[in-house]
Every structure is written in structure tokens, then in C-alpha cells.
Amino acid sequence: MASTPTVIETERLVLRPHRLEDAENITRLWADPEVVRYIGQPSTRQESWSRLLRYAGHWALFGYGYFAVEERATGRFIGDVGVAQFRREGVDEPENSAEAGWVLSSGCQGQGFGREAVTALHRWIDTSLPVLRTHCIIDPRNEASVRLARSVGYAEIGTVSYAGDTVLLLVRERGAC
């Protein structure tokens, strides 16, 4: 199990542990209606602060969590990607599984950053974490995210009702990408 946050580098990105200085970036990211249109409502500053603390808490309690995604060339914060134990109400999570998730700023979507970050994340999960599988929930209208999930080995196992919406439940076995 990874015990301290790690840094993952790709050709164009750096996935690194969040820092307190990321609070404003997280607030902007999660307040953008375009970013959260398939996830829920834009987050308040307080909700974004709680999200940052939750990210740090996952690393402390589970030895894994979410990464800040930066553009390598500029150091610009472009999103969050990671794996967590959210234990969502109404979601029957697969056994020995952690929930993967990703979100990119609206100005960075459609440029391959998501696939690059999510692929790197899952390579790290496969070699560093004790979970046998990961799962994710995605609004079926979010076609880009569904395609991305499938491209790294996720398969749909059904739908669940979460927060008043019907979402896809997808599962990926270790080593599927």
C-alpha cells in the first residue's frame, strides 16, 4: 500500500499531492457549472475546502487518494484525479474495490489530458494499491467520461440511483489497461 502521497509524471502532466495552496484552484474548478454539469451542483467555497481536507484524509487513512493534476510545462492546475473510499449511499460497491474519479477544468477538456491522467493513475493503482478492482459512477449523458472509462478497461455492470439520478456503475479489474 502506498503510505505517503506520490508524484506521477507523464509526458505533459504531473499528478501530485494536493497542498493547502490548491484551495483556490479547487474552489474555481468545482464552482464551474460546465465542470460539474454531470456531477451535481457547483460547490461553494466551504464545500471545496471540505473536499481538499477529504483528499488529504484519504492519504492519511488509506494510503491513497486524489492527486492535483498540473500541466507539466506551465505548472498550471487543471484538475483532480484519484481513487477513494467514498462509501456512497445507495451504491452497492464491488468487494475489495475503491472508487476512481476524475475532473478537469472546462478549458482543458478535449485535449487528451483526461486520458493521459487517468491512464497514469490506473497504472499506479495496478502496481501500488492493495485493491483488486476499481469502480466509478458516471452519468450516462457524460459520453466523454464513459468513453474514457472504457478506454482504461472499465466495463458497465449496471445502473444505480445516486443523489436522485440514475448513473452507470462501471468496474475495472486490476491490470485491465
C-alpha positions as CSV (number, residue, x, y, z in Angstrom):
1,M,0.0,0.0,0.0
2,A,1.2,3.5,-0.8
3,S,1.7,5.2,2.6
4,T,2.6,8.7,1.5
5,P,1.4,10.6,-1.4
6,T,3.5,10.0,-4.5
7,V,4.1,12.1,-7.6
8,I,3.3,10.6,-11.1
9,E,4.8,12.3,-14.2
10,T,3.6,11.8,-17.7
11,E,4.7,13.4,-20.9
12,R,2.5,16.5,-20.4
13,L,1.3,16.2,-16.8
14,V,2.3,16.0,-13.2
15,L,-0.1,14.2,-10.7
16,R,0.9,15.3,-7.3
17,P,-0.5,15.5,-3.7
18,H,-2.7,18.4,-3.1
19,R,-1.4,21.3,-1.0
20,L,-3.1,24.0,1.0
21,E,-2.3,26.4,-1.8
22,D,-4.6,24.4,-4.0
23,A,-7.7,25.6,-2.2
24,E,-8.4,28.5,-4.6
25,N,-7.8,26.3,-7.6
26,I,-10.2,23.6,-6.2
27,T,-12.8,26.2,-5.5
28,R,-12.7,27.6,-9.0
29,L,-12.7,24.1,-10.6
30,W,-15.7,22.8,-8.6
31,A,-17.6,26.1,-8.8
32,D,-17.6,25.9,-12.6
33,P,-21.1,24.8,-13.9
34,E,-19.6,23.3,-17.0
35,V,-17.2,21.1,-15.0
36,V,-20.0,19.8,-12.7
37,R,-22.9,19.6,-15.1
38,Y,-22.9,15.7,-14.9
39,I,-21.8,15.5,-11.3
40,G,-24.1,17.8,-9.4
41,Q,-24.4,21.5,-8.4
42,P,-21.4,23.9,-8.3
43,S,-19.6,23.7,-5.0
44,T,-19.4,26.5,-2.5
45,R,-16.0,27.7,-1.1
46,Q,-16.8,25.7,2.1
47,E,-17.6,22.5,0.1
48,S,-14.4,22.9,-1.8
49,W,-12.4,23.3,1.4
50,S,-14.0,20.2,2.7
51,R,-13.1,18.4,-0.5
52,L,-9.4,19.4,-0.1
53,L,-9.5,18.1,3.5
54,R,-11.1,14.9,2.4
55,Y,-8.4,14.4,-0.2
56,A,-5.7,14.8,2.5
57,G,-7.6,12.5,4.8
58,H,-7.7,9.7,2.3
59,W,-3.9,9.6,2.1
60,A,-3.6,9.6,5.9
61,L,-6.2,6.9,6.5
62,F,-5.9,4.7,3.4
63,G,-2.5,5.4,1.9
64,Y,-4.1,6.5,-1.4
65,G,-6.3,9.3,-2.6
66,Y,-6.7,12.1,-5.0
67,F,-4.0,14.0,-7.0
68,A,-3.9,17.5,-8.2
69,V,-3.2,17.5,-12.0
70,E,-0.8,20.1,-13.3
71,E,0.3,20.8,-16.8
72,R,3.9,19.9,-16.7
73,A,5.2,22.7,-19.0
74,T,3.5,25.6,-17.1
75,G,2.6,24.2,-13.6
76,R,-1.0,25.2,-14.2
77,F,-3.6,23.4,-12.1
78,I,-6.0,21.7,-14.5
79,G,-8.0,19.2,-12.3
80,D,-8.2,16.4,-9.8
81,V,-7.9,12.6,-10.4
82,G,-7.7,9.8,-7.9
83,V,-9.1,6.9,-6.0
84,A,-11.0,6.9,-2.8
85,Q,-13.4,5.2,-0.3
86,F,-16.5,7.4,-0.6
87,R,-19.0,4.7,0.5
88,R,-21.8,6.5,-1.3
89,E,-25.4,5.9,-0.1
90,G,-27.3,3.7,-2.4
91,V,-24.3,2.4,-4.3
92,D,-23.6,-1.3,-3.8
93,E,-19.8,-1.1,-4.3
94,P,-18.0,-4.2,-5.5
95,E,-16.0,-6.1,-2.9
96,N,-12.3,-5.1,-2.4
97,S,-12.8,-2.0,-4.6
98,A,-12.0,1.7,-4.4
99,E,-13.8,4.4,-6.4
100,A,-11.8,6.2,-9.1
101,G,-12.7,9.6,-10.3
102,W,-11.5,12.4,-12.5
103,V,-12.4,16.0,-13.3
104,L,-10.7,18.5,-15.5
105,S,-11.2,22.3,-15.8
106,S,-13.5,23.1,-18.7
107,G,-10.7,24.8,-20.7
108,C,-8.6,21.6,-20.6
109,Q,-11.2,19.1,-21.8
110,G,-10.9,17.6,-25.2
111,Q,-7.1,17.8,-25.4
112,G,-6.2,14.3,-24.2
113,F,-5.3,15.4,-20.7
114,G,-8.0,13.3,-19.2
115,R,-6.9,10.1,-20.9
116,E,-3.2,10.8,-20.0
117,A,-4.0,11.4,-16.3
118,V,-6.5,8.5,-15.9
119,T,-4.2,6.1,-17.7
120,A,-1.2,7.1,-15.4
121,L,-3.5,6.9,-12.4
122,H,-4.5,3.3,-13.2
123,R,-1.0,2.2,-13.9
124,W,-0.1,3.4,-10.4
125,I,-3.2,1.7,-8.9
126,D,-2.2,-1.6,-10.5
127,T,1.3,-1.5,-9.1
128,S,0.9,0.3,-5.8
129,L,-2.5,-0.4,-4.2
130,P,-4.0,-3.5,-2.5
131,V,-7.4,-3.2,-4.2
132,L,-8.3,-5.9,-6.7
133,R,-10.6,-3.6,-8.7
134,T,-11.8,-0.1,-9.0
135,H,-15.2,1.2,-9.8
136,C,-16.7,4.5,-10.9
137,I,-20.1,6.0,-11.3
138,I,-20.8,8.2,-14.3
139,D,-23.9,10.0,-15.6
140,P,-24.7,8.2,-18.9
141,R,-25.1,11.6,-20.6
142,N,-21.4,12.2,-19.9
143,E,-20.3,10.4,-23.1
144,A,-16.7,11.6,-23.0
145,S,-16.2,10.3,-19.4
146,V,-17.9,7.0,-20.3
147,R,-15.5,6.6,-23.3
148,L,-12.5,7.5,-21.1
149,A,-13.5,4.9,-18.5
150,R,-13.9,2.2,-21.2
151,S,-10.6,3.1,-22.7
152,V,-8.8,2.2,-19.5
153,G,-10.6,-1.1,-19.0
154,Y,-13.9,-0.3,-17.2
155,A,-17.0,-2.3,-18.0
156,E,-20.6,-1.4,-17.2
157,I,-22.1,-3.7,-14.6
158,G,-25.4,-1.9,-14.2
159,T,-27.0,1.3,-13.1
160,V,-27.6,2.7,-9.6
161,S,-29.6,5.6,-8.2
162,Y,-27.4,8.2,-6.7
163,A,-28.4,11.7,-5.5
164,G,-31.6,11.4,-7.4
165,D,-30.1,10.5,-10.7
166,T,-29.6,7.1,-12.5
167,V,-25.9,6.6,-13.1
168,L,-23.8,3.9,-14.6
169,L,-21.7,1.7,-12.3
170,L,-18.5,0.6,-14.0
171,V,-15.9,-1.8,-12.7
172,R,-12.3,-2.4,-13.8
173,E,-10.2,-5.4,-12.7
174,R,-6.5,-4.8,-11.8
175,G,-4.3,-4.7,-14.9
176,A,-7.1,-4.0,-17.4
177,C,-5.5,-1.1,-19.2
